[in-house]
Amino acid sequence: MPIGEDIRFEPPHSAAALEMTAAFHRFLRETLLWKCSGLTEEQLRWSPVPSGTSLLKLLKHSIHVERWWVTRYIGGQDVALAWSTDDPDGDWRIEPGETFDILRKHYVDEGERSRAALAGVEWDHVPADPTGRDRKLSVGWVMTHMVEEVARHCGHADLIRELLDGETGE
C-alpha cells in the first residue's frame, strides 16, 4: 500500500532530542516514499535536470546514505554499500532490475535496521568511526544530518513530482 500524506508518521510535539530527530527522520522517509507512490517505473526514472536526478535515484541514494550513517556508523554493522572508491556514484545509478517495489522494500528494511541501531544509544554517544579517521561525530550529529539529508531530497522529490503530474503537498 502506498504511503499517503494523511497516513505518514506524525512526530511528537515534545520529546528527547534523539527521539525527536528519529521521529522527524521517519516522517521524512515516509514523505519520500509518498512522493514516489502511484507513478509508473518510467515516471520514477524520468529526470528533468542534466545531472540525471530522478525519484528512483533519490530513493536509492537515500537507502545507502542511511545505511552508511545509521546502520554502519552508529550501529557498527558491516553492511554493503552501493558506492566504492572505484565507483563513488554507485548509489546514484539504477541497475537493471531495480524497481520501485524493490527499492521501497530496501528502504523500509533499512528503516528497521536504523531503529535497531538507535535502540539504547544516547544523543551524545560518539561511535567508533568506521573510516578510521576518528572524526568524533556524535549520534546527535549523525541524526541531525540524516534529517537535513532526507529533507533536502524530499524538496528535490517535490519538484520532480510536480513537474511529472502536478501533484504537490508537504
ABEGO torsion letter per residue (X at the ends): XBBBAAABBBBBABBBAAAAAAAAAAAAAAAAAAAABGBBAAAAABBABAAGBBAAAAAAAAAAAAAAAAAAAAAGBBBBBABBAABAAAAABBBBGBBAAAAAAAAAAAAAAAAAAABGBBAABBBBBAAGAGAGBBAAAAAAAAAAAAAAAAAAAAAAAAAAAGBBEX
